Amino acid sequence: MTRRIVVGIGGASGQPYAQRVLAFLADHRDTLDLDVHVVFSRTGRLVWQDEVGEDAAQYGFPIHPPGDMTAPFASGSSRFDAMVVVPCSAGGLARIAHGLSTDLIGRAADVMLKERRPLVLVLRESPYSLIHLENMAAVTRAGALVMPASPSFYSNPTTRTALLDTVTARILDQLGIDNALMRRWSGRQAQRPDAPAAPPRPDPLPGGPVPPAAGGDPIRPWRGGPDAASVPAHPDAPAASPRPDPLPGGPVPPAAGGDPIRPWRGGPDAASVPPHPDAPAASSRPDPLPGEPVPAAASTSETP
Ligand SMILES: Cc1cc2nc3c(=O)[nH]c(=O)nc-3n(C[C@H](O)[C@H](O)[C@H](O)COP(=O)(O)O)c2cc1C
């Protein structure tokens, strides 16, 4: 029986994942009996141009305009089997999470959720805000599957395409499409039966640069974090700026002509961070906790 699949392409980075999905579906259209429909968001079209650059029409699937609510999959009665949004932007996720059918991707996703059909959202954003996380929870509760565009390395991909396919294979799996795009995990020994014992590579931290990979650039160790000061500088690193480290405490000195940047005052050490000199005086009124009575303002006389 023909399987009908919607591929939504949102306005996030990660367009090469969409390209790999389309290429696989096009190659297997006849053998797997697939009926694939494609819709780009407006920004998705632009990001595709930047990151892929080729004409998506070459895959031979119908491509629907982003605002075309007359597309077949804009109605549940057309009974599409599954939909993937790849990549899915945080904005696209938010619209789907809130049922805003303001464009065809949003409407088609809404249809998949209401019809209880598989909807895979290949989210591409980093880091995540609480809003993103809550939207992910909302769509998950509604039946979608959130799948971050997060490549893996256990199959030892050695090319860009192989790395992309660590994500593409898992997307196709979730759409119920058999594929052999990546070597699958079948136990550590089975994974690399001929792997030689790991050489006794010296641990580069704390301190100097990681020895260069064969012919490659040295990798600089990360110099942030609590032990940053104890990590000696990479010998090739430019001389450190004389700009004093503003934390803990005072404001970051203004960038040339710019506003001072306020250090973040949350976190466990918030109380020990002195206030910014420009900050308004802190109110002496204690913050009531939820459920506690709000204390009377200073000017209010006590009721006898
Ligand atoms: C070049 C470019 C790259 C972008 N990359 C991302 C991204 O990786 N993740 C994201 O959530 N938004 C990204 N955005 C922003 C989204 O395109 C924007 O929020 C848009 O409104 C999302 O809606 P859409 O997915 O329906 O296009 C990018 C925008 C541009 C122009």
The ligand as a Gaussian input file, in Angstrom:
#p B3LYP/6-31G(d) Opt

LIG

0 1
 C       20.211000      31.679000       8.042000
 C       19.222000      31.445000       9.156000
 C       19.428000      30.395000      10.037000
 C       18.527000      30.173000      11.077000
 N       18.767000      29.123000      11.925000
 C       17.878000      28.841000      12.890000
 C       18.070000      27.688000      13.706000
 O       19.019000      26.925000      13.564000
 N       17.124000      27.420000      14.642000
 C       16.028000      28.220000      14.821000
 O       15.206000      27.911000      15.693000
 N       15.830000      29.335000      14.067000
 C       16.720000      29.654000      13.098000
 N       16.528000      30.761000      12.303000
 C       15.381000      31.633000      12.580000
 C       14.098000      31.110000      11.946000
 O       14.234000      31.029000      10.551000
 C       12.913000      32.037000      12.258000
 O       12.664000      32.064000      13.654000
 C       11.677000      31.622000      11.513000
 O       10.620000      32.521000      11.807000
 C       11.248000      30.235000      11.948000
 O       10.018000      29.872000      11.326000
 P        9.934000      28.764000      10.194000
 O       10.616000      27.525000      10.686000
 O        8.480000      28.555000       9.971000
 O       10.645000      29.321000       8.973000
 C       17.401000      31.011000      11.238000
 C       17.189000      32.044000      10.342000
 C       18.082000      32.256000       9.317000
 C       17.826000      33.391000       8.345000

